[in-house]
Structures are given as C-alpha cells and as structure tokens.
Amino acid sequence: MSSGIPLGDIGCGTVEIRGDGRFYEWHIFNNGRWALRKEDRNREYMKVTDLYFVARVRDGDRVVVRFLQAAKGYRQLEEDDMPWKSPTQEICCYQMIQGLYTQ
C-alpha cells in the first residue's frame, strides 16, 4: 500500500504513517515539492527504517516490548485476512512471528 495518514500540523511539516506501521514522506525539514530551494525538493533526510513505534507493557515482573510494524517483506493486515471479525467489533494489535499472525 502506498498511501497513509499524514501526521502534523499547519506550518509544522508532516510525516505519513502507512498500514505497515512505518513512517514515509518526511516533510519536516522544509524539503519536498514545496521547498523554496530546488536542490532541497528531492532530498531525503530520513529513511523508512529510521523511526518506528514501540509498545512496552509491564505485567508484574514480566515486561514485553513489541515493534509496531510489519517485518520487512510482509504486508499489512487487510480485512480479508480476518473474516471472523466485523470492521467495528474491536481494535487490537497484531504482530508478525515467523509468518504467523498472533494477537
């Protein structure tokens, strides 16, 4: 999937988060197609793998940390992958482990 949700505010620049949990289209350094200087329009300051979400949960003495992104080469979950779930039933986090989706 090559589209996502832009995150940012007016005048602050944006970064786009896509369905695989990674960040794309960094426009926070006055770069991108709106940059005043032509040489800055195609400059990429950050790569897709430079930033990601991580969840850390503690349950008593047990601590679990998970990257919230698809592993390289895996696609995001689509509704067709979860026929048992109605679209508004619940929101939950899935992780990829050796090619299997687990909850």
Secondary structure as GFF3:
##gff-version 3
##sequence-region A 1 103
A	DSSP	beta_strand	4	9	.	.	.	ID=ss1
A	DSSP	beta_strand	13	18	.	.	.	ID=ss2
A	DSSP	beta_strand	23	27	.	.	.	ID=ss3
A	DSSP	three_ten_helix	38	40	.	.	.	ID=ss4
A	DSSP	three_ten_helix	48	50	.	.	.	ID=ss5
A	DSSP	beta_strand	54	59	.	.	.	ID=ss6
A	DSSP	beta_strand	62	67	.	.	.	ID=ss7
A	DSSP	three_ten_helix	79	81	.	.	.	ID=ss8
A	DSSP	beta_strand	95	97	.	.	.	ID=ss9
A	DSSP	beta_strand	100	102	.	.	.	ID=ss10
###
